[in-house]
Amino acid sequence: MKVQAYVFVDTEKPGPKRIVTEIRKIAGVVMADALFGTPDVIVLVEGDDIATMDAWIVGMSRNDSAFWRRAPEGTVGRFTSR
């Protein structure tokens, strides 16, 4: 059984439209859409188990540090574009 998680993304530059386009190219992404208000983008990711989901989220914050940064402590599952 697959597991899914929602990840919220706040954008700065270049903005939600471009961020959504890039996020949709990432393996494991089921859906990515821009929203009105905060957060700017919502992403649905899917994996085989919780460990896969944890690896995906940690990988997003580490593998492309020029594009992502982890939001301040206390904000769960939220990333901000650079």
C-alpha positions in Angstrom: 0.0 0.0 0.0 1.4 3.4 -1.0 1.6 6.3 1.5 1.1 9.9 0.6 2.0 13.2 2.2 1.2 16.8 1.6 4.1 19.3 1.6 3.5 23.0 1.7 5.8 25.4 -0.1 6.2 29.1 0.4 7.8 30.9 -2.6 10.0 34.0 -2.8 11.6 34.1 -6.2 10.7 33.1 -8.9 7.2 32.6 -7.6 4.5 29.9 -7.5 4.0 29.3 -11.2 7.6 28.4 -12.0 8.0 26.5 -8.7 5.0 24.3 -9.6 6.4 23.6 -13.0 9.7 22.5 -11.5 8.2 20.5 -8.7 6.0 18.5 -11.1 9.2 17.1 -12.7 10.4 15.5 -9.5 10.0 11.7 -9.1 7.4 10.9 -6.4 5.3 14.0 -7.0 1.7 13.0 -7.6 0.3 16.6 -7.8 1.6 20.1 -7.3 -0.7 23.2 -7.5 -0.3 26.9 -6.8 -2.7 28.3 -4.2 -4.1 31.7 -3.3 -2.7 32.9 0.0 -0.3 31.1 2.2 1.2 28.5 1.5 1.8 29.4 -2.1 2.1 25.8 -3.3 0.8 22.4 -2.2 2.5 19.2 -3.3 1.2 15.7 -2.9 4.1 13.1 -2.8 3.8 9.3 -2.8 6.1 6.5 -1.7 6.1 2.9 -0.8 6.3 3.5 3.0 6.9 6.1 5.6 10.7 5.6 5.3 10.5 6.5 1.6 8.4 9.6 2.4 10.9 10.7 5.0 13.8 10.2 2.6 11.9 12.2 -0.1 11.3 15.1 2.2 14.9 15.1 3.7 16.3 14.7 0.1 14.3 17.7 -1.1 15.8 19.9 1.6 19.4 18.6 1.1 19.8 17.8 -2.6 18.9 21.1 -4.1 19.8 23.6 -1.5 20.1 26.3 -4.1 16.4 25.9 -4.7 14.9 24.9 -1.3 15.5 25.8 2.3 13.7 24.3 5.3 11.2 26.7 6.9 11.8 27.9 10.5 11.6 25.4 13.3 8.1 24.5 14.4 6.7 24.6 10.8 6.2 20.9 9.9 6.5 19.7 6.3 7.0 23.2 4.9 9.7 24.3 2.5 10.5 27.7 1.0 11.9 28.3 -2.5 14.9 30.5 -2.9 
